[in-house]
Amino acid sequence: MEDMHGFQLVINFLVFPPFFLSGALFPLSGAPVPIRVASLLNPLTYGVDALRLLFLGTSSFSLAFDLAVLSTFFVATTFAAAELFKRIEN
């Protein structure tokens, strides 16, 4: 990156689509099927769902399922990052 504007553009490109597909801004129950399917692949959806359960008492999934998905994503991305760092160092 040559300047901060380029970095901000990349971050916005990576952060906003998952945020919009997480169900934080609008209920996913009324969304078209392709958007609902994409949201199920988004780990942020399960974080939003867990917070919705804790704060509002309603959710689409159980808290255990939300935490299991988030934990699995955390472990998978941690191992992937460690492997990528090993490759970069070599």
C-alpha positions as CSV (number, residue, x, y, z in Angstrom):
1,M,0.0,0.0,0.0
2,E,1.3,3.4,-0.9
3,D,-1.1,5.4,1.2
4,M,-3.8,5.1,3.8
5,H,-6.6,5.6,1.3
6,G,-5.7,2.4,-0.5
7,F,-5.6,0.5,2.8
8,Q,-9.0,1.8,3.8
9,L,-10.4,0.8,0.5
10,V,-9.2,-2.8,0.9
11,I,-10.5,-3.0,4.5
12,N,-13.9,-1.6,3.5
13,F,-14.0,-4.2,0.7
14,L,-13.3,-7.0,3.1
15,V,-15.4,-5.9,6.1
16,F,-18.6,-4.5,4.8
17,P,-20.0,-7.4,2.8
18,P,-19.8,-9.9,5.7
19,F,-21.2,-7.2,8.0
20,F,-24.2,-6.6,5.7
21,L,-24.8,-10.4,5.3
22,S,-24.6,-11.0,9.1
23,G,-28.2,-10.0,9.9
24,A,-27.0,-7.1,12.1
25,L,-28.8,-4.5,10.1
26,F,-31.9,-6.3,8.8
27,P,-33.6,-9.6,9.5
28,L,-32.4,-12.4,7.2
29,S,-35.8,-14.2,7.4
30,G,-37.2,-11.9,4.7
31,A,-34.1,-11.9,2.5
32,P,-33.9,-13.8,-0.8
33,V,-32.7,-17.4,-0.6
34,P,-29.2,-16.7,-2.1
35,I,-28.6,-14.0,0.5
36,R,-29.8,-16.3,3.3
37,V,-27.4,-19.1,2.1
38,A,-24.5,-16.7,1.9
39,S,-25.3,-15.5,5.4
40,L,-25.1,-19.0,6.7
41,L,-21.5,-19.2,5.4
42,N,-20.6,-16.0,7.2
43,P,-19.3,-16.6,10.8
44,L,-20.3,-13.1,11.8
45,T,-24.0,-14.2,11.4
46,Y,-23.5,-16.6,14.4
47,G,-21.8,-13.9,16.5
48,V,-24.8,-11.5,15.8
49,D,-27.2,-14.3,16.6
50,A,-25.5,-15.1,19.9
51,L,-25.6,-11.4,20.9
52,R,-29.2,-11.2,19.9
53,L,-30.0,-14.1,22.1
54,L,-28.1,-12.7,25.1
55,F,-29.6,-9.2,24.8
56,L,-33.0,-9.7,23.3
57,G,-33.8,-13.4,24.3
58,T,-34.5,-14.4,20.7
59,S,-32.3,-16.0,18.0
60,S,-32.3,-18.3,15.0
61,F,-29.9,-20.8,16.4
62,S,-29.0,-22.1,19.9
63,L,-26.2,-20.4,21.8
64,A,-24.3,-23.7,21.8
65,F,-24.5,-23.9,18.0
66,D,-23.4,-20.3,17.6
67,L,-20.4,-20.8,19.9
68,A,-19.5,-24.0,18.1
69,V,-19.5,-22.4,14.7
70,L,-17.5,-19.4,16.0
71,S,-15.0,-21.7,17.8
72,T,-14.5,-23.9,14.7
73,F,-14.0,-20.8,12.5
74,F,-11.5,-19.4,15.1
75,V,-9.5,-22.7,15.2
76,A,-9.5,-23.1,11.4
77,T,-8.4,-19.6,10.7
78,T,-5.7,-19.7,13.4
79,F,-4.2,-22.8,11.9
80,A,-4.4,-21.4,8.4
81,A,-2.7,-18.2,9.5
82,A,0.1,-20.1,11.3
83,E,0.7,-22.2,8.1
84,L,0.8,-19.0,6.0
85,F,3.3,-17.4,8.3
86,K,5.5,-20.5,8.2
87,R,5.4,-20.3,4.4
88,I,6.3,-16.6,4.4
89,E,9.3,-17.2,6.7
90,N,10.7,-20.0,4.5
